Amino acid sequence: MTFGSPGPRPRFGGGNPAPQGGSFGQPGPAGSFPAPAQPGGTAGPTGSAGSAAPSGGTRPSFGGGFGAGAPEPMPGTQPTPAATAPTKGPWAWLIGAGVAAILGLILVILAPLVASATSTLFFTLGLCGWALAGIVSFVLLGIYTLKNTQRQAETFYIEDTTQTLLYRIIMGASFIVVIGAAVEIALFVGKAVGI
């Protein structure tokens, strides 16, 4: 057998073909080298370059030289996404919760300044302040927490200490406004209704 020949023909009817050489790179019995393994797992020197695909999902590229480009993806596979930029929590929901808490605080402060505890305007301002700070603000803070957690799980996330501080301030202010609005509502009910 000479160098580059396809090797011995397989024997049919039982038995394995005899090995034809030593380890890789060392000549065999008649001065020949063993046949290299193909990327698809079959042995033999036949086949064109790049005809069999490795298990990585891309076809090897042997032409073009250095810097010729990235290998083409195999049909049916998706290329890996590029690195994403770091992300932070969603500001819109946090700002919305802050605006709702501030509006609720303004209404609660305004109620005793413009009306007496027995008027319906006092009750209406207290109730609207309670709804803004107690319902709207907390719902928006909950949505902010949900979206922030999703961003932490899905992408490269960087915590913003300003957002954390604002979240805590808005949460605390909303609690205080809810308590103040509840006191105003109780004053109205106690004086106007007489319970």
C-alpha positions as CSV (number, residue, x, y, z in Angstrom):
1,M,0.0,0.0,0.0
2,T,1.3,3.5,-0.8
3,F,0.9,6.8,0.9
4,G,-2.5,8.3,0.2
5,S,-4.2,5.1,-0.8
6,P,-7.7,4.6,0.6
7,G,-6.6,1.6,2.7
8,P,-7.7,-2.0,2.7
9,R,-11.1,-2.9,1.6
10,P,-13.5,-4.1,4.3
11,R,-14.1,-7.7,4.7
12,F,-17.7,-8.9,4.5
13,G,-19.0,-12.0,6.3
14,G,-17.7,-11.4,9.8
15,G,-14.5,-10.2,11.3
16,N,-13.0,-6.8,11.5
17,P,-10.3,-5.5,9.2
18,A,-6.8,-5.7,10.6
19,P,-5.4,-2.4,11.8
20,Q,-3.1,-0.9,9.3
21,G,-0.6,1.0,11.2
22,G,0.7,2.3,14.5
23,S,-0.3,5.4,16.2
24,F,-1.2,8.7,14.4
25,G,1.7,10.0,12.4
26,Q,3.7,6.7,12.4
27,P,4.0,4.6,9.3
28,G,2.2,1.2,9.2
29,P,3.5,-2.1,7.9
30,A,4.3,-1.2,4.3
31,G,5.4,2.4,5.0
32,S,1.9,3.8,4.8
33,F,0.2,6.1,7.2
34,P,-3.3,5.3,8.7
35,A,-6.2,7.0,7.0
36,P,-7.4,10.1,8.9
37,A,-10.8,10.3,10.4
38,Q,-13.4,12.5,8.7
39,P,-15.3,15.1,10.8
40,G,-18.5,13.2,10.3
41,G,-17.0,10.2,12.1
42,T,-16.1,8.0,9.1
43,A,-12.6,7.1,8.3
44,G,-11.0,7.6,4.9
45,P,-9.3,10.3,3.0
46,T,-12.1,10.7,0.4
47,G,-14.5,13.6,0.5
48,S,-14.2,17.3,-0.1
49,A,-13.1,19.8,2.5
50,G,-16.0,21.1,4.5
51,S,-18.5,18.5,3.3
52,A,-19.2,17.0,6.7
53,A,-20.4,19.2,9.5
54,P,-18.9,19.0,13.0
55,S,-21.3,18.8,16.0
56,G,-20.8,22.5,16.7
57,G,-23.4,23.6,14.2
58,T,-21.1,25.5,11.8
59,R,-19.3,24.4,8.6
60,P,-15.6,24.7,8.7
61,S,-14.1,27.2,6.2
62,F,-10.8,26.3,4.7
63,G,-10.5,29.1,2.1
64,G,-9.9,32.8,2.3
65,G,-7.0,32.9,4.7
66,F,-6.7,34.9,7.9
67,G,-9.6,37.2,8.7
68,A,-11.8,35.9,5.8
69,G,-14.9,36.1,7.9
70,A,-17.0,34.1,10.4
71,P,-18.1,30.6,9.4
72,E,-21.6,30.3,8.0
73,P,-24.3,28.8,10.3
74,M,-25.7,25.5,9.4
75,P,-29.2,25.5,8.0
76,G,-31.8,25.1,10.8
77,T,-29.5,26.5,13.5
78,Q,-29.6,30.0,15.0
79,P,-26.4,32.0,15.3
80,T,-25.4,33.0,18.9
81,P,-26.6,36.6,19.8
82,A,-24.1,39.3,20.3
83,A,-23.3,40.6,23.7
84,T,-25.9,42.9,25.1
85,A,-25.4,46.2,26.8
86,P,-25.9,46.4,30.5
87,T,-29.4,47.4,31.6
88,K,-30.9,49.0,34.7
89,G,-34.4,49.0,36.2
90,P,-37.3,50.7,34.4
91,W,-37.5,54.3,35.3
92,A,-41.0,55.0,34.0
93,W,-42.9,52.9,36.5
94,L,-40.9,54.3,39.4
95,I,-41.4,57.9,38.3
96,G,-45.2,57.2,37.8
97,A,-45.4,55.8,41.4
98,G,-43.5,58.8,42.7
99,V,-45.9,61.2,40.9
100,A,-48.9,59.4,42.3
101,A,-47.5,59.6,45.8
102,I,-46.8,63.3,45.5
103,L,-50.2,64.1,44.1
104,G,-51.8,62.1,46.9
105,L,-49.7,64.0,49.5
106,I,-50.8,67.4,47.9
107,L,-54.4,66.4,48.1
108,V,-54.1,65.2,51.7
109,I,-52.3,68.4,52.8
110,L,-54.8,70.6,50.8
111,A,-57.9,69.0,52.3
112,P,-57.8,70.7,55.8
113,L,-56.6,74.0,54.2
114,V,-59.6,74.5,51.8
115,A,-62.5,72.7,53.6
116,S,-63.8,71.8,57.1
117,A,-63.9,68.3,58.3
118,T,-67.7,68.2,57.8
119,S,-67.7,69.2,54.1
120,T,-67.8,66.7,51.3
121,L,-64.8,68.4,49.6
122,F,-62.7,67.4,52.7
123,F,-63.9,63.8,52.3
124,T,-63.4,63.8,48.5
125,L,-59.8,65.2,48.7
126,G,-58.9,62.7,51.5
127,L,-60.4,59.8,49.5
128,C,-58.6,60.8,46.3
129,G,-55.3,61.2,48.2
130,W,-55.8,57.8,49.7
131,A,-56.5,56.3,46.3
132,L,-53.5,57.9,44.6
133,A,-51.0,57.0,47.4
134,G,-52.6,53.7,48.5
135,I,-53.7,52.1,45.3
136,V,-52.1,53.8,42.3
137,S,-48.7,54.3,43.8
138,F,-48.4,50.7,45.2
139,V,-49.7,49.1,41.9
140,L,-47.0,51.1,40.0
141,L,-44.3,50.1,42.5
142,G,-45.4,46.5,42.1
143,I,-45.2,46.7,38.3
144,Y,-41.7,48.3,38.7
145,T,-40.6,45.4,40.9
146,L,-41.9,42.9,38.4
147,K,-40.2,44.5,35.4
148,N,-37.0,45.0,37.4
149,T,-36.9,41.4,38.4
150,Q,-37.5,40.3,34.7
151,R,-34.6,42.5,33.6
152,Q,-32.3,41.0,36.3
153,A,-33.1,37.5,35.1
154,E,-32.9,38.1,31.3
155,T,-30.0,40.4,30.7
156,F,-26.8,41.8,32.1
157,Y,-28.1,43.9,34.9
158,I,-26.5,46.7,36.9
159,E,-28.2,47.8,40.0
160,D,-28.8,51.5,40.2
161,T,-28.5,52.8,43.8
162,T,-30.6,55.9,42.9
163,Q,-33.5,53.7,41.9
164,T,-33.3,51.7,45.1
165,L,-33.2,54.9,47.2
166,L,-36.2,56.4,45.3
167,Y,-38.1,53.1,45.6
168,R,-37.7,53.2,49.4
169,I,-38.6,56.9,49.7
170,I,-41.7,56.5,47.5
171,M,-42.8,53.4,49.5
172,G,-42.4,55.2,52.8
173,A,-44.1,58.4,51.6
174,S,-47.0,56.4,50.3
175,F,-47.5,54.7,53.7
176,I,-47.5,58.1,55.4
177,V,-49.9,59.6,52.9
178,V,-52.3,56.6,53.3
179,I,-52.3,57.0,57.1
180,G,-52.9,60.8,56.8
181,A,-55.8,60.2,54.3
182,A,-57.3,57.5,56.5
183,V,-57.3,60.0,59.4
184,E,-59.1,62.6,57.3
185,I,-61.7,60.1,56.1
186,A,-62.2,59.0,59.7
187,L,-62.7,62.7,60.8
188,F,-65.3,63.2,58.1
189,V,-67.2,60.1,59.0
190,G,-67.0,60.8,62.7
191,K,-68.2,64.5,62.4
192,A,-70.5,64.5,59.4
193,V,-72.2,61.2,59.7
194,G,-72.0,61.1,63.5
195,I,-71.0,57.5,64.1
